[in-house]
Amino acid sequence: MGSAAVSWWSVHEYVAPVLARIGEWPVLGCPEWCALPDNDPAKIAAVFDAAQHHALRIELAQESLAQASKDISAAVDWSGIAENLRCPGSRIPREVA
């Protein structure tokens, strides 16, 4: 398996022509969708549409995690904290609440 990175745009480019051709479809999993035959193009389009929405959620979550990692890294002097922990008798100063 390769990278776990998800690209919404790549998924969108793949499904867009199918969705444009079909035009309308019910929401995935709703009673109308469940009642459609498995080979109905509208049923398949709903699955494709849900797939692109899922890819978007994953991509946004990945971006959020990457930003959080950068924010945490920049929040304090982690090298300084590590150095203080290595020295005997050192401690992390605490603020009194």
C-alpha positions as a printed NumPy array, in Angstrom:
array([[  0.   ,   0.   ,   0.   ],
       [  1.213,   3.499,  -0.8  ],
       [  0.522,   6.836,   0.802],
       [ -2.571,   7.271,   2.961],
       [ -3.045,  10.851,   1.728],
       [ -6.469,  11.439,   0.183],
       [ -7.102,  13.872,  -2.673],
       [-10.709,  15.03 ,  -2.94 ],
       [-10.02 ,  16.662,  -6.301],
       [ -8.849,  13.382,  -7.848],
       [-12.001,  11.622,  -6.637],
       [-14.176,  14.507,  -7.856],
       [-12.614,  14.432, -11.325],
       [-13.323,  10.701, -11.523],
       [-16.968,  10.849, -10.427],
       [-18.028,  14.2  , -11.974],
       [-18.633,  12.865, -15.513],
       [-20.795,  10.028, -14.158],
       [-22.793,  12.379, -11.96 ],
       [-23.247,  14.896, -14.795],
       [-24.519,  12.164, -17.093],
       [-27.033,  10.85 , -14.553],
       [-28.175,  14.266, -13.358],
       [-30.236,  13.416, -10.25 ],
       [-30.041,  10.81 ,  -7.521],
       [-31.391,  10.301,  -4.006],
       [-29.27 ,  10.605,  -0.88 ],
       [-27.29 ,   7.455,  -0.219],
       [-29.072,   5.14 ,   2.194],
       [-32.414,   6.976,   2.256],
       [-35.618,   4.943,   1.689],
       [-35.843,   6.1  ,  -1.945],
       [-32.279,   4.939,  -2.575],
       [-32.913,   1.597,  -0.86 ],
       [-35.963,   0.991,  -3.066],
       [-34.007,   1.396,  -6.307],
       [-32.745,  -1.712,  -8.093],
       [-29.005,  -2.305,  -7.63 ],
       [-28.267,  -1.606, -11.281],
       [-30.184,   1.711, -11.396],
       [-27.809,   4.507, -12.492],
       [-29.271,   6.847,  -9.848],
       [-28.383,   4.335,  -7.108],
       [-24.822,   4.089,  -8.404],
       [-24.568,   7.891,  -8.708],
       [-25.564,   8.255,  -5.052],
       [-22.682,   5.965,  -4.085],
       [-20.263,   7.99 ,  -6.243],
       [-21.522,  11.253,  -4.743],
       [-21.124,   9.899,  -1.206],
       [-17.607,   8.741,  -2.078],
       [-16.534,  12.24 ,  -3.069],
       [-18.064,  13.697,   0.107],
       [-16.19 ,  11.108,   2.182],
       [-12.92 ,  11.915,   0.392],
       [-13.461,  15.603,   1.163],
       [-13.973,  14.871,   4.859],
       [-10.79 ,  12.785,   4.985],
       [ -8.747,  15.431,   3.157],
       [ -9.978,  18.205,   5.468],
       [ -9.216,  16.076,   8.534],
       [ -5.698,  15.415,   7.232],
       [ -5.134,  19.144,   6.719],
       [ -6.429,  19.894,  10.224],
       [ -4.129,  17.298,  11.804],
       [ -1.132,  18.651,   9.9  ],
       [ -1.912,  22.197,  11.054],
       [ -2.405,  21.057,  14.657],
       [  0.981,  19.327,  14.522],
       [  2.635,  22.547,  13.309],
       [  0.866,  24.587,  15.995],
       [  1.988,  22.212,  18.768],
       [  5.532,  22.181,  17.436],
       [  5.672,  25.986,  17.462],
       [  3.945,  26.394,  20.847],
       [  7.006,  25.959,  23.069],
       [ 10.721,  25.31 ,  22.938],
       [ 10.517,  21.5  ,  22.919],
       [ 14.314,  21.132,  22.665],
       [ 14.714,  23.277,  25.752],
       [ 12.157,  21.222,  27.649],
       [ 13.913,  17.996,  26.656],
       [ 17.263,  19.412,  27.747],
       [ 15.83 ,  20.436,  31.126],
       [ 14.433,  16.939,  31.624],
       [ 17.832,  15.352,  30.915],
       [ 19.637,  17.43 ,  33.543],
       [ 19.582,  16.005,  37.09 ],
       [ 17.458,  18.018,  39.471],
       [ 15.699,  19.902,  36.724],
       [ 11.984,  20.355,  36.638],
       [  9.3  ,  21.993,  34.495],
       [  8.253,  25.248,  36.126],
       [  4.567,  25.327,  37.027],
       [  2.313,  28.329,  37.234],
       [  0.151,  28.714,  40.316],
       [ -3.517,  28.791,  39.416]])
